[in-house]
Amino acid sequence: MSAVKVKAKPTPVKSLLLFPQHTRSAIKLFAWAVSAMLLLGSLGQAQETTRPAEAQPTPAETEGLPFDQAAYLAAFEQVWQTIRDTHWDAKLVESVWVPAREKYLPRIQQAQSRDEAVQILRELLLELKQSHFEIIPAETYLATEEAEAKGGDGWSGLTLRSVDDQLVVTKLATGSPAAKAGVEVGWALQQVQTSGEEEPLTMTKFKELADKLCKVRGYRPEFARGLLSELVTTGEIGKEMKLVFLDNQDKERSVSLILEKGLGQPTKLGHLPLTYVNFEYRKLPEHVGYIQFNAFLDAPRLIKEYQAALLDEHNSAGVVIDIRGNMGGLIFLAMGMSGWFVDEPHSLGSMQSKTNRLKLAINPRKPKFDKPVAILVDECSASCAELFPGGLQELKAARIFGSRTAGQVIPAQVVKLPTGDGFLYAVSALESESGFVWEGYGVQPDVPVALTRKLLQQDPDPTLTAALKWIASQSNK
């Protein structure tokens, strides 16, 4: 490769994001495609160099948006040049990225539709075999705008995870449509069908989709299944959802529910699709506080509510921070939230870009929260939701409970392409203060909690129970 001189400017920390490759809205487009065709075409996940004949574009992808071949050729150049000029691994650029241009340029020149062009760009990015490189279709942005106009996303109140090789209810929101329909923690989903769909989504088909996602992206099965569980927890407000479960006596139970407006407040950040962020704080018995939020976004609101929770005098025994299923977000927010648990300056880790190395400094807040801190994570805690617990774990400022996190941890940013699509790309490698790389491995909890259906039937939240038991033991010292 000929030398390319680039005057790269350090990327300000406040602009960096840690997100898995699929935002909630992107997952929803995936769900629409599955509902229609039970194929991976709409998210460009197919591994073959040519699109399978049966993987036709879905209405959610193509309706109303014209195809501009010149714009996609320009987008191809922008994507390729951006990664060539900014990627921190010169060997990877030389051995993989430069040859990839010759492989994919003829294909993008022959593309006949938006769907095909996006597919090609996604396959190009897959050559890197790293997280946080993705094309966010223009249709995703339109879909989030449509959802906002209708009041938001539809919500069932279900959280599903892969347990005992089944998709099991691990959390049920109080007062949610699923709770009102009689669903219980521990039930195993067998199939689901939303009004307007001809065929139900069976768990056999669900697992096939998750297996394809693992094959293409290199995800662990439990993360892929958790990611795709959005299929059965969200949709359009007012849609009827019919679900079949095995209950806690292994008897088949059919329930019907109407999706209601979901939790959280809409948050728009840069060129990311609209995201709904929720924050919950409640007082648990024995002077313990419980904090839960689903993304490191909406910084002004989260910082204010987080601070108020930590300063509550009720929490004299300790606090639990629940980031299970948290999608990630702003690095600086994770840094700021960490500052409450240290009494001198530290670092959560460091980022190595093409041109420099940047410490993720955390500065102590006063007064420091000096009580026990338990952080709950699971296989769907991704990006910032891995940096935050992983960094505090190394500092011994918090104890981590749950299951190994997603392993999708690279700082990234989003820009708009001339096609109207978003381009998410990583800008640096990231490692812990001791040099451990979370990407691909995730954060291993201090106290692993292996969920089983039997355990969930005895205790609806064994991970929280383990955390509370530890906090109580610290208070008694």
N, C-alpha and C positions, 0 to 999 in steps of 0.2 A: 504494500500500500504506500502510495506517495505521502510524504509528510504533509500534514495540514496544520497550519498555524491558527490557533483559536485564542482569542482574548476572552476567556471565560470569566464571568463575574461570579463571585461567591453567591450562592443562593441564600437569601435571608431565611433564618430558621422559621420565622413566623409564616412564611409562604409554603412550608413543606407539609406534606400530608403523609400519613401512614394508613393506607387502605388496602384491603384485599382487592383482587381484581374485579370483583362484582359488587357494585353498590346495590342497595335494596331494590332500586328501580330497574337495574339491569337484570337482577334475578327475576323480577316480575315479567320482563320481556321473555326471559327464558321459560317462565311458567306458561305464558301464552303460547309459545311455540310447542311446548310439550302437550298442552291441551289440544292443539290442533293436529299435530303430526307425530308426536312422541319421537322427535328427532332433535339433534343438537345443532341443526343448521343455523338457527337465528342468532346464536351467540358465537358462531364461527368456531365451534369446538371440534369440528371434524378433522381428523388427522390426515386423511388422504390428501394428495396434492390436487385432486379434482373433486368437485362437489358431487356427492352421491345423487343419482338421478331422482331418487324419491324425496330428497330434502328440498322441497320447494319453498320459496319465500312465503311467510305468513302475512295476513292482512295487517297485523300490528307493525310489521317491518316496513312495508313498501307503500302503503296508502298515502297519496297526496304529496310525495316527495319525488321530484324529477331526478333522473340520473344525468350527471354532468361528467363525462369521461375526462375532460381536461382538468376539472377540479380534483378528481381522484388521482390523476397523474401528479398534480402539484402536491397533493396530500402525501403520496408515496415518497416524493422527494423530501418533503418536510420531515416525515417520520424517519427516513433513513439518515438524513443529514444530522438531525437532532441527536440521534443515538451515536452516530459516528463521532460527533464533536463533543459530546458530554459524558459518554460512558467511561467509568473509572477503570475498567479492565481492558487495557490495550491489547492483550493477547486474545481476548474474546472478540474484540472488534476485528482484529486481523484475521483470525481463523474462522470466525462464524459470520460476522456481520457483513464484511466486504463480499464474501461469496454469495451471501443471501440476496444481495442486490441483483446479481446476474440471474439468479434462480427465479425471482419473483417479478422482476420488471417486465418480461414478456407477458406474463399472466395479467398484470394490471393493465397493460396496454390493450389486451383483448377482452377485458371485462365488459359485460353487457348490461349490468344492473347495479344499483346501489348495494344490494344484498351480496352479490358476488364480489364486488370491490372491497367491501368491509371484511368479508371472509378472507380474502387474499391478504389484506393488511394484518389481520389477526394471525394468520399462519406465518407471515413474515416475523411478527413479534415472538411467536412461539419458538423460533429458532434460538432465542436467547436462553430459554429454559430458566427464567427468573420470574418472580412475582412482580406485580406493579408495572407491567407493560400491557396496555389494553387499549382497544378502540371502543369508545362509548358512542353507540349509534345516535344520530340526530333524532331518531324515533324515540329513544329513551327520554330525551329532553321534552319532546312533545307529550309523551305519556305522563310524565310527572306534572306537567302543566295542566293536562286534562284532569288528573287526579286531584290537584289542588283546587281546580274550579268546582269540583264536585264535593269538596270539603275534606279531602285527604284520602289516605289509603284505607281500604276495608280491613278489618281486624277480627280475628276469631278468639284471641286470648290464649292460644295454644303455643307452647314451646315443645318441639319434638327433637329428640336426639337418637342416635343409633345405640341401642341397648340390647344385649343378647341377640344380636343380628336382626333386630326388629326396630321399627320406627316408633318410639315410645314417648308418651306424654311425660315430660319431666318437670313441667311447670304449668300452672293454670291460673290465669289472672282472675282475681276476685271480681264478680259481677260481669264478667265477659260473656259473649255469646256462647262460648263452649261451656263455661261453668253453668250458665242458666239451662243449657241443654242436658246437663247431667254428666258430662265427661269427668273423669277422675284421673289423677296422677297415677301412672303405672299402666294405663290402657295402651294397647299396641294397635296402631293403625293398620288396617287391611286394605282399604281403598277409599278414594275420595272423588267426588264429582261435583262440579260447580254448574249451576244453571247455565244453559247454553252450550254445554259440552255434550257431544254425542256419546263418548266413551269415558268410563271412569278411569282414573289413574290407579292401577293396582301397585302393590309393593314390589311385585316382580318387575314391572316396567320401571318403577322408581329406582330400584337397585341397578338395573341395566344402565340407566342414565348416569347414576353416580359412578359406576364402573368406567364408563366412557370418559367422564370428567377426570377421574383419577389417571387414566391412561394418557390423556392429552396433557393435563396440567401437572401431573405428578403429585396430586393431593393425596393425603391419607384418606382411606374410606370413610372414617368417622367425620372428617371435616367436610368431605364432599356431600355426604348425606345430610349433615346439619345445614350446609349451605342451601341445598335443594329443598329442605323442609319448609322454606318460604312458600313453596308450591301449595302447601296445605294450611298455611296460617294467614295468608293475605289474599286480597283480591279487590274487586270494586265494592264500594259501599252499597249495601242493599242487595247484593248477590246472595242467593241461597246456596248453601254448601251441604252436601249429603256425605256423611262419613260412616264407615263401617269399622268397628274396633273389636278386638278381643278384650273383654273387661277383666277385672282382677280375679275372676273365677274362670277365665278362659272361655267365657261364653260370648258368642257373637252379639254385638249390640249395634244397632243402626240409630244414628242421630241426625237431626237436621237443624241447621242454624242459619241465621241471617247475619252477614258481616256488617259490623258497625264501624263508625269512625275510629280510626286507630289512635293510639297514645302519641304524645309528643307534639311539639310545635315545629312548624316548617322553618327550615334553615337553608339559606342559599349562600354558598361560598364559591366565589370565583366561577370557574367553568364546570363545577360539579353539578350533577342533577340535584333537584330539590330533595332534601333529606328531612325526615321527621325525627327530632331528638327529644327523648323524654328523660326526666330526672326525678328520682323518687328518694325521699328520706322519711324514715319512720323510726320510732323509738321502740326498741325491743326490751323485754324484761331484763332485770339484773343490770340496769344502767349501761346497756350496750346500744349504740346507734347503728342503723343500717342505711347504706347509701347505694343506689343502683342507677346507672345511666347506660344508654345503648350506643353512644358515640362520643368521641372527643371533639365535639363541634358546638356551635352556638356558645362561644367562649364567654361573652359577657354574662349571660344568664347562668351558665354552669359554674363559673367562678364564684358568683354571688351566692348561689344556693349551696355549693360545696363548702364554702367558708362558713356560712350560717350553720350548716350541719355539724361541722367539726367544732365550732365554738359553743354548741349547745351543752349546757352543764349536765344534761342527762347522761352524756356519754363518758361518765367517770371511770367505767370499767374497760372501755375500749370501743372500737368501731369495726364494722364489717363493710368492705367496699366490694360490691358485686358487679363484675364486668364480664360475666358469662354471656357469650353471644355479642359482645361489643364489637362493632365493625372497625374501630380505629378512628383516625382523624388528625387533628393538629398536634404536631410535636411540642410546640411551645406550651400547649395546654397541659400535656402530660408532665412536662418539666415543672410548670407552676404548681400543679397538684401535688407533685412529689416533695416540694419544698416544705410542706407542713410537717414532714416526718424526719427532718435532719436538723442538727444543731450547729452545723458548720457547712461551708460550701462543698459540694460533691459533684459528681457527674453521673448521669444515667448511662453514658456510653459515648461513642464517638462516630462521626460520619466521615467516610473517606470518599471525597469526590475526585474528579480528574485532576483538579488543581490544588486542593488543600484538604486539611483534616480539621474538623470542627468538633470540639467537645460540647456535649449536651449538658451544660452546666445547670445545676439546681442550687438555688440560694435559699438559706433557711428563712422560714417565716416566723414571726414572733407575735404571739406566743406559739412555741412548737407544740404540736399535739403529741404528748409524751406517754400516751396510753397504748396498749397493744393494738396493732393494726392487722387485720386478717383480710386478704384479698382473694376473692373467689373467681376462678377462671375455668374455662372448658375448651373443648376442641374448636369452638367457633369464636373464641377470643382471638382477634387478629390485629396485627400491626401495632398501633399505639397501645392497644389492649394487651400487647406482649412486652413492648418496651417498658411500660409503666410498672407492671409487676416484676419483670425480669431485672430491671435496674434496682428497684427497691429490695429485691431478694438478695442481690449481691451485697448491698449495703447493710443487710440484716436489719432493715428498717421496717420490714413487714414480713409476715408469714403467708405463704401461698397455699391455697387449698383447691382441690378439684382434679381436673384432667389436663394432660399436656395440650398446650395452645397450638394454634394453626401452623405456625412456622412461616408466616407471610409478612416478613419484616424488612422492608426497604423504603427509605424516604422517597417520596414521589411528588409530582405536581401535574396539573392538568392544563392543557392549552386547547384552543379550538382550531380545527383544521379548516381549510377553505371549503370543505364539503358540508360544514355544519356539525360534523361528528366531533366528539371530544377525543383527545389523545392523552392518556395517562402514561407517564414514563418515570422510571426511577432515576434519581440524580446522584445517588451515592450508595456505597455499601454502608452497613451499620453493624457495629459490634459492641459488646458490653465493655465496661471499664476494664475487666480482666482479659478481654480479647475474645470472649465467646461470641460466636455468630449464631443468632437466633433463626435467621433465614433457613428454612428447610427443616429445622429441628424444633423450634418452639421453646416455650418455658416449661420445665418440668416442676410441678408443684412440690413444695416441701412435704405436704401431706396429700398423697394421691387418694382420691375417693373413686373407687370403681363402682359404677352404678349397675344394678341388676333390677329386674322387674320385682323380684321378691323384696329387695331392700327398699325400693320406692313404695311398695305397698305397706311396708312397716313404718316408713318415715318419708314423707313427701319431699324432704330436702335434706338428704344425708350430708351434703357438702356444707350447708349452713350449720347443721348440728355439730359437725366436727370443728368448725371454726369457733362456735360459741363455747364448746367444751374447752378448747385451748385458751380462749380469752379468760374463762373462769379460772383455769389453772394458773394463769399469770397473776390474776388478782389475789389469789390465795397465797402467793409467795411472800 
